[in-house]
Amino acid sequence: MKLKQRVVLLAILFVIFIFMKVFVIDNLDTSAANREDQRAFHRMMASLRVELDPRLDHTLQSPWEIAAQWVVPREVYPEETPELGAVMHAMATKKIIKADVGYKGTQLKALLILEGGQKVVFKPKRYARDYVVEGEPYAGYDRHNAEVTAFHLDRILGFRRAPLVIGRFVNLRTEIKPVATEQLLSTFLMLGNSTCFYGKCYYCRETEPACADGDIMEGSVTLWLPDVWPLQKHRHPWGRTYREGKLARWEYDESYCDAVKKTSPYDSGPRLLDIIDTAIFDYLIGNADRHHYESFQDDEGASMLILLDNAKSFGNPSLDERSILAPLYQCCILCPLLQVSPNTVLEERFPEAIPLPSLQKMEQLPALLVFIFTEPSIRVSTWNRLNYLKNGVLKSALKTAMSHDPISPVLSDPHLDAMDQRLLSILATVKQCTDQFGPDIVLVEDRMTLSHL
């Protein structure tokens, strides 16, 4: 058989294989995956309400031991968590045996040690539920109720990448001051009849303390991740400059995502898809302050992007900061390889599989051979979950999930309504991409096995 005939036959077989994969095999796999997504959604909805029950009848382990065993590289907690109510009850009620200034950062917090040796981070209430934070989307103090809401949104979206959070009332005079370190105690003061403290942090000031209602302070408690899982901090590729008049590259370069895709750890593995999931998560809660993020140390890009520090959210329900979605809409574009001829694509992707002289004969091959090399922009599982949550389901699910919390109602209705509207904006953004390039190009199947020992 002549070389030209062999090339043509190879091309035909290649096209048949691609059609079979795209239209037969992938469709079967996708249908099964979609059914599993729907079943997972119904399981989540059935277990939304978490009863705060201290009983752990089926195990001799402490709540802290159970929660520590949940953590794996791609999850902070598993889908099935019958012990969740007991863990969160312990977080909200266990005796505080030590209190210290919070870990380093820009915002006021306290590090508490609960009975049994468990570390938690306490963030105090600074605003009433209906207070509107004016100014930049990242303006104002941390919002403790934002941490609580973000955790439950993480559950509802099925990400399971946020540490456990619950609201808690503490008596600063009887629960904190007797066990406080000198460093924390030195920041306590009285304003009128209210006990206050200002802690130690970059923006902490004696003139801007957090004050209790008398001695009782409302706040959020975040469960510290196990020390056996050290964290590594990364600069967010879509982080802001925080300097007036100075834009980050992503704010003016629409092709910025292509540059990100060429750098580690975004050039392979799940990290870029995690960034896009996080952009969706942050847009829903109005968090424009994710300048850094954490993953587990030495993971080589394989572990999850952990959804820590979500408190700069829910500042203004009337503000929809669309720039938060930049990773989604900037990565929803055709790969640069599509700008060249099919033979160039094949040469770059399969330099050894097809001899170079043969490639020159393949310039007229169908465009399908080019499209299979585009970069997807969002996980199918994320897309499915977002669609299940439209038509008011998201608001209803959040209200149900947070109804058990000690500081309920956690969020005001204007913020819940804003999330429903932002969800529609996300769906419209993805639909615009799928309408232009097709769902097989935009959506990616990326379900990773998440084992718990």
C-alpha positions in Angstrom: 0.0 0.0 0.0 1.4 3.4 -1.0 2.2 6.0 1.6 -0.6 8.3 0.5 -3.1 5.5 0.8 -1.8 4.5 4.2 -2.1 8.1 5.4 -5.7 8.4 4.1 -6.7 5.1 5.7 -5.1 6.2 9.0 -7.0 9.5 8.8 -10.3 7.7 8.2 -9.7 5.3 11.1 -8.8 8.1 13.3 -12.0 10.0 12.5 -14.1 6.9 13.1 -12.4 6.4 16.4 -13.1 10.0 17.5 -16.7 9.8 16.4 -17.2 6.6 18.3 -15.6 8.0 21.4 -17.4 11.3 21.3 -20.8 10.2 20.3 -21.1 6.6 21.6 -18.6 5.8 24.4 -18.5 9.2 26.0 -22.3 9.6 25.8 -22.8 6.3 27.6 -20.3 7.3 30.3 -21.8 10.7 30.6 -25.3 9.4 31.1 -24.2 7.1 33.9 -22.2 9.9 35.5 -25.2 12.3 35.2 -27.4 9.7 36.9 -24.9 9.4 39.7 -24.7 13.2 40.0 -28.5 13.3 40.5 -28.5 10.5 43.1 -25.7 12.4 45.0 -27.7 15.6 44.9 -30.8 13.8 46.4 -28.6 12.3 49.1 -27.2 15.7 49.9 -30.7 17.3 50.1 -31.9 14.5 52.3 -29.1 15.1 54.8 -29.1 18.9 54.8 -30.4 19.4 58.3 -27.7 18.5 60.8 -29.1 17.8 64.2 -26.6 18.8 66.9 -26.6 15.5 68.9 -23.7 14.7 71.2 -24.2 10.9 71.0 -21.7 8.7 69.2 -23.2 5.3 70.1 -21.5 3.2 67.4 -17.9 4.2 68.2 -15.5 4.8 71.1 -13.7 7.5 69.2 -13.9 11.2 70.2 -15.5 13.7 67.7 -12.1 15.1 67.1 -10.6 11.7 66.1 -13.5 11.1 63.7 -13.2 14.5 62.0 -9.4 14.0 61.7 -9.9 10.6 59.9 -12.2 12.2 57.4 -9.5 14.3 55.8 -7.9 13.0 52.6 -6.1 14.8 49.7 -9.4 15.6 47.9 -11.9 16.0 50.7 -12.1 17.5 54.2 -15.1 15.4 55.0 -16.9 12.6 53.2 -20.3 12.6 51.5 -21.8 10.3 54.1 -21.3 11.9 57.6 -23.6 10.4 60.2 -21.3 11.8 62.9 -21.4 15.3 61.6 -24.0 16.4 64.2 -21.9 15.1 67.0 -18.7 16.8 65.8 -20.4 20.2 65.3 -22.2 19.9 68.7 -18.7 19.4 70.2 -17.4 22.5 68.4 -20.3 24.6 69.7 -20.3 23.3 73.3 -17.0 21.8 74.5 -15.3 23.6 77.3 -12.6 26.1 76.2 -9.3 25.2 78.0 -7.0 27.7 76.4 -7.4 31.0 74.4 -4.7 32.8 72.5 -4.3 35.4 69.8 -5.1 34.1 66.3 -2.7 32.8 63.8 -1.0 35.5 61.7 -3.2 37.3 59.2 -4.9 40.6 58.5 -8.1 40.2 60.5 -9.0 39.7 64.2 -9.5 36.1 65.4 -8.6 34.0 68.4 -7.2 30.5 68.6 -9.1 28.4 71.1 -8.2 24.9 72.4 -11.3 22.9 73.3 -11.6 20.1 75.8 -9.9 17.0 74.2 -7.1 19.2 72.7 -8.9 20.3 69.5 -7.8 23.6 68.0 -10.5 25.9 66.6 -10.4 29.4 65.2 -12.9 31.9 66.7 -14.0 34.9 64.6 -16.1 37.5 66.4 -19.3 39.2 65.2 -18.5 42.7 63.9 -21.7 43.5 62.0 -25.5 43.0 62.3 -27.0 40.7 59.7 -28.5 43.5 57.6 -25.4 45.8 57.7 -24.2 46.7 54.2 -20.5 47.0 53.7 -19.8 49.9 51.3 -16.7 50.4 49.2 -14.5 47.9 47.5 -15.8 44.3 47.3 -13.2 43.2 49.8 -13.8 46.1 52.2 -14.7 45.9 55.9 -14.0 43.5 58.7 -14.4 39.7 58.5 -17.9 38.5 58.7 -18.3 35.5 61.1 -21.6 34.4 59.6 -20.0 34.3 56.1 -17.7 31.5 57.4 -20.8 29.5 58.6 -22.7 30.0 55.3 -19.6 29.2 53.2 -19.2 25.9 54.9 -22.8 24.9 54.2 -22.6 26.1 50.6 -19.5 23.9 50.2 -21.7 20.9 51.4 -24.5 21.9 49.0 -22.2 22.2 46.0 -20.7 18.9 46.8 -17.1 20.2 46.9 -16.4 19.2 50.5 -13.2 21.3 50.5 -14.1 23.7 53.4 -13.3 23.0 57.1 -16.2 22.5 59.4 -17.7 25.8 60.8 -20.5 26.5 63.3 -21.7 29.5 65.2 -21.1 29.8 68.9 -21.8 32.1 71.8 -19.0 32.6 74.3 -18.8 34.4 77.6 -15.7 36.5 77.4 -15.5 37.0 81.1 -16.1 33.5 82.3 -15.0 31.3 79.4 -12.1 33.2 77.7 -10.4 35.5 80.2 -9.6 32.8 82.8 -7.8 30.7 80.2 -6.4 33.4 78.0 -2.7 33.9 77.4 -1.1 37.1 78.5 -0.8 38.2 74.9 -4.5 37.9 74.3 -5.5 39.1 77.8 -3.5 42.3 77.2 -5.9 43.3 74.4 -9.1 43.1 76.5 -10.9 46.3 77.5 -14.3 47.6 78.6 -16.4 49.9 76.5 -19.4 50.9 78.7 -20.8 47.6 80.0 -19.4 45.5 77.1 -16.3 43.4 77.2 -14.1 43.8 74.1 -10.8 42.7 72.7 -8.7 43.6 69.7 -6.2 40.8 69.5 -3.0 40.7 67.4 -3.1 40.9 63.6 -2.0 43.2 60.8 -5.1 45.4 60.9 -5.9 44.9 64.6 -6.2 48.3 66.5 -7.0 49.1 70.1 -9.4 51.7 68.6 -11.3 49.1 66.6 -12.0 46.2 69.1 -14.7 43.6 68.7 -17.3 43.9 71.5 -19.6 41.5 73.2 -23.2 42.2 74.1 -22.3 42.6 77.8 -20.1 39.6 78.2 -21.7 37.3 75.6 -20.0 37.4 72.2 -21.4 35.8 69.0 -18.9 34.3 66.6 -17.9 31.4 64.3 -15.8 28.4 65.2 -13.7 26.8 62.4 -12.3 23.3 63.0 -8.5 23.3 62.7 -7.3 20.8 60.1 -5.1 17.9 61.5 -1.5 18.8 62.0 -0.5 15.6 60.0 -1.8 17.5 57.0 0.5 20.6 56.8 -0.6 23.3 54.4 1.2 25.0 51.6 0.3 28.5 50.6 0.0 29.6 47.0 -0.6 32.9 45.3 -3.9 32.9 43.5 -3.2 33.4 39.7 -6.3 35.7 39.6 -5.3 37.6 42.7 -5.8 41.4 42.9 -3.0 43.9 43.3 -4.9 45.9 46.1 -3.2 49.0 44.7 -5.3 51.8 43.4 -4.7 52.4 39.7 -2.6 49.2 39.3 -4.3 46.3 37.5 -3.2 42.7 37.7 -2.5 41.1 34.3 -5.8 39.1 34.3 -7.7 42.3 34.6 -6.6 43.5 31.1 -5.4 40.5 29.3 -8.3 38.3 28.0 -5.9 35.6 27.0 -4.4 35.4 30.5 -5.7 31.9 31.1 -3.6 30.5 28.3 -0.5 31.7 30.2 -1.8 30.1 33.4 -2.3 26.8 31.7 1.4 26.6 30.8 2.6 27.0 34.4 2.8 24.4 37.2 0.5 23.3 38.9 -2.1 24.4 36.4 -0.6 22.7 33.3 -1.7 19.3 34.5 -3.9 17.7 37.2 -7.0 19.0 38.8 -5.8 22.4 40.2 -7.1 24.7 37.4 -10.5 23.0 37.6 -10.4 23.6 41.3 -9.6 27.3 40.7 -12.7 27.5 38.4 -14.9 25.7 41.0 -13.6 28.2 43.6 -14.4 31.2 41.4 -18.0 29.9 41.2 -18.1 29.4 45.0 -16.6 32.9 45.6 -18.9 34.6 43.2 -22.0 33.1 44.9 -20.8 34.4 48.3 -19.4 37.7 47.0 -15.8 36.9 48.1 -13.4 39.0 46.0 -10.5 38.6 48.5 -9.0 35.2 47.6 -5.5 36.6 47.0 -3.9 33.3 48.2 -5.1 29.8 48.7 -3.9 26.7 50.5 -3.4 23.1 49.5 -1.8 20.2 51.3 2.0 20.4 51.3 4.1 18.6 48.7 1.1 17.5 46.8 2.5 18.2 43.3 -0.8 19.8 42.3 -2.9 16.7 43.1 -4.6 17.7 46.3 -7.6 20.0 46.5 -7.7 23.8 46.8 -8.9 24.1 50.4 -11.7 26.7 50.9 -10.2 28.5 53.9 -10.9 32.1 55.0 -14.2 32.9 53.4 -15.1 35.7 55.8 -14.8 38.6 53.4 -18.1 37.6 51.9 -21.8 38.8 52.1 -20.8 42.4 52.5 -23.3 43.9 50.0 -26.2 41.9 48.5 -26.6 44.5 45.8 -23.1 44.2 44.5 -22.3 41.4 42.0 -18.6 41.6 41.4 -18.4 39.8 38.1 -14.6 39.9 38.0 -14.6 37.1 40.6 -15.7 34.8 37.8 -12.7 35.7 35.6 -11.2 32.1 35.8 -14.4 30.7 34.4 -15.1 33.1 31.5 -11.4 33.6 30.6 -10.7 29.8 30.5 -13.8 29.2 28.5 -12.0 30.0 25.2 -10.6 27.9 22.4 -7.1 26.6 22.9 -4.5 28.5 20.8 -3.7 25.3 19.0 -7.1 25.7 17.2 -5.7 28.7 15.4 -3.3 26.5 13.4 -3.9 23.8 10.9 -4.8 20.2 11.9 -1.5 18.8 10.9 0.3 21.2 13.3 -1.9 20.0 16.1 -1.2 16.4 15.3 2.5 17.0 15.0 2.6 18.7 18.4 0.5 16.1 20.1 1.8 13.0 18.4 5.3 13.7 17.2 6.3 10.1 17.2 3.0 8.4 16.2 2.8 9.9 12.7 5.9 10.5 10.4 6.3 14.2 9.6 6.1 13.6 5.7 2.7 12.0 6.3 1.4 15.0 8.3 1.8 17.2 5.2 -0.8 15.1 3.5 -3.5 15.7 6.2 -4.3 19.4 5.8 -7.8 18.7 4.6 -8.8 16.5 7.6 -12.1 17.4 9.3 -12.1 20.1 11.9 -13.2 17.6 14.5 -9.5 16.4 14.7 -8.7 19.9 15.9 -11.5 20.4 18.4 -10.6 17.4 20.5 -7.5 19.2 21.8 -9.3 22.2 23.3 -9.1 22.8 27.1 -12.3 22.4 29.1 -13.5 25.0 31.5 -15.7 23.4 34.1 -16.4 20.0 35.6 -19.6 18.2 34.4 -20.4 17.4 38.1 -20.2 21.1 39.0 -22.4 22.1 36.0 -24.9 19.5 36.9 -25.1 20.5 40.6 -25.5 24.2 39.7 -28.4 23.3 37.4 -30.1 21.3 40.2 -29.9 24.4 42.5 -31.7 26.9 40.3 -35.3 28.1 40.6 -34.9 28.9 44.3 -33.5 25.5 45.4 -30.2 27.1 46.5 -31.8 29.5 48.9 -34.1 26.9 50.3 -31.3 24.4 50.7 -29.1 26.9 52.6 -31.9 28.0 54.9 -32.5 24.3 55.8 -28.8 23.5 56.2 -28.2 26.5 58.5 -31.5 26.2 60.5 -29.8 24.1 63.2 -26.9 26.6 63.8 -26.7 28.2 67.3 -26.6 31.7 65.7 -29.5 31.1 63.3 -30.7 32.9 61.3 -27.2 33.0 59.9 -27.8 35.1 56.8 -30.4 37.7 55.8 -32.9 37.1 53.0 -31.4 39.8 50.7 -28.1 37.9 50.7 -29.9 34.6 50.0 -31.8 36.1 47.2 -28.6 37.6 45.8 -27.1 34.1 45.7 -30.0 32.8 43.6 -29.5 35.6 41.2 -25.8 35.1 41.0 -26.4 31.4 40.2 -28.3 32.4 37.2 -25.4 34.6 36.0 -23.0 31.6 36.4 -25.3 29.4 34.4 -25.7 32.0 31.7 -21.9 32.4 31.5 -21.3 28.6 31.0 -24.2 28.4 28.6 -22.7 31.1 26.5 -19.6 29.0 26.3 -21.4 25.7 25.5 -23.5 27.5 22.8 -20.4 28.8 21.1 -18.1 25.8 21.4 -20.3 22.9 22.4 -20.7 21.0 25.7 -18.1 18.4 24.7 -15.5 21.2 24.5 -16.5 23.2 27.6 -17.4 20.5 30.1 -14.9 18.0 31.4 -15.5 14.7 33.2 -13.1 14.8 36.1 -14.4 12.5 38.9 -11.5 11.5 41.2 -11.7 8.6 43.5 -11.9 9.9 47.1 -11.0 7.0 49.5 -11.4 7.1 53.2 -9.7 4.6 55.4 
